[in-house]
Amino acid sequence: LVEKNPRTGNLGSLIKVFLSRTKELKISAECQNHLFIWQAHNALFIICCLLKVFISRMSEEELQLHFTYEEKT
């Protein structure tokens, strides 16, 4: 993931999906939909773990590459 993420943008995509789903999280909690809450929790946990690894092993410039994905044709 560390090597391929600047080309694929997987981490950025995961963060975008999580942020788009947070709008539905409040409704899910009101409806007692625990499956959706678990999925959101797991996504946030994965993001947290990946960021912890990235921050501990990379310089600021390298870290910036993981969040500035541009699709190449």
Backbone torsions as a table, in degrees:
resi	resn	phi	psi	omega
1	LEU	NA	-41.1	-178.4
2	VAL	-62.1	-40.6	-177.9
3	GLU	-75.3	-39.2	-171.8
4	LYS	-95.1	-16.1	-176.1
5	ASN	-59.3	-39.9	178.2
6	PRO	-59.3	-29.1	178.1
7	ARG	-85.5	-36.1	-173.9
8	THR	-93.3	-30.3	-179.2
9	GLY	72.8	26.2	-176.6
10	ASN	-63.4	-42.8	-179.8
11	LEU	-64.4	-43.9	177.5
12	GLY	-61.6	-38.9	177.7
13	SER	-65.0	-41.8	178.3
14	LEU	-62.1	-41.6	179.2
15	ILE	-65.7	-42.6	178.6
16	LYS	-62.6	-42.2	178.5
17	VAL	-64.4	-43.8	178.8
18	PHE	-60.9	-45.3	-178.9
19	LEU	-64.8	-36.9	178.9
20	SER	-69.9	-31.0	-179.2
21	ARG	-80.3	-18.6	-178.8
22	THR	-64.3	-25.5	177.6
23	LYS	-63.9	-33.0	-178.8
24	GLU	-87.2	-9.1	-174.4
25	LEU	-65.9	-40.2	179.9
26	LYS	-63.6	-44.1	178.2
27	ILE	-62.0	-40.9	-179.9
28	SER	-62.9	-41.2	179.4
29	ALA	-65.3	-38.5	179.0
30	GLU	-66.9	-30.6	-178.8
31	CYS	-91.7	4.8	-179.4
32	GLN	60.6	34.0	178.9
33	ASN	-87.1	88.3	-174.5
34	HIS	-71.4	-28.2	-179.9
35	LEU	-61.2	-45.6	179.5
36	PHE	-64.0	-39.9	179.2
37	ILE	-64.6	-41.6	177.8
38	TRP	-63.3	-41.4	179.3
39	GLN	-62.7	-43.0	178.4
40	ALA	-64.9	-41.6	178.2
41	HIS	-62.1	-44.9	180.0
42	ASN	-64.2	-41.1	178.4
43	ALA	-63.3	-43.3	179.0
44	LEU	-65.7	-37.2	177.5
45	PHE	-63.7	-43.4	179.0
46	ILE	-63.2	-44.5	178.5
47	ILE	-60.1	-44.5	-179.9
48	CYS	-61.5	-46.2	-179.9
49	CYS	-63.8	-43.7	179.9
50	LEU	-64.3	-42.5	179.3
51	LEU	-64.2	-37.6	178.8
52	LYS	-62.1	-44.0	178.7
53	VAL	-66.5	-45.9	-179.0
54	PHE	-60.7	-45.3	-177.3
55	ILE	-66.2	-36.7	-177.8
56	SER	-76.0	-22.6	-173.7
57	ARG	-111.2	-8.3	-173.0
58	MET	-123.3	155.5	172.6
59	SER	-78.5	169.7	-179.1
60	GLU	-62.9	-36.8	179.5
61	GLU	-66.3	-43.2	178.4
62	GLU	-65.5	-39.9	179.4
63	LEU	-63.4	-37.5	179.0
64	GLN	-62.4	-33.5	178.3
65	LEU	-60.5	-30.8	-178.0
66	HIS	-75.2	-15.4	-179.0
67	PHE	-114.4	1.8	179.8
68	THR	-118.3	49.6	-178.8
69	TYR	-69.5	131.1	173.1
70	GLU	-128.1	126.9	-178.8
71	GLU	-67.9	130.5	179.9
72	LYS	-104.6	133.3	-179.1
73	THR	-93.7	NA	NA
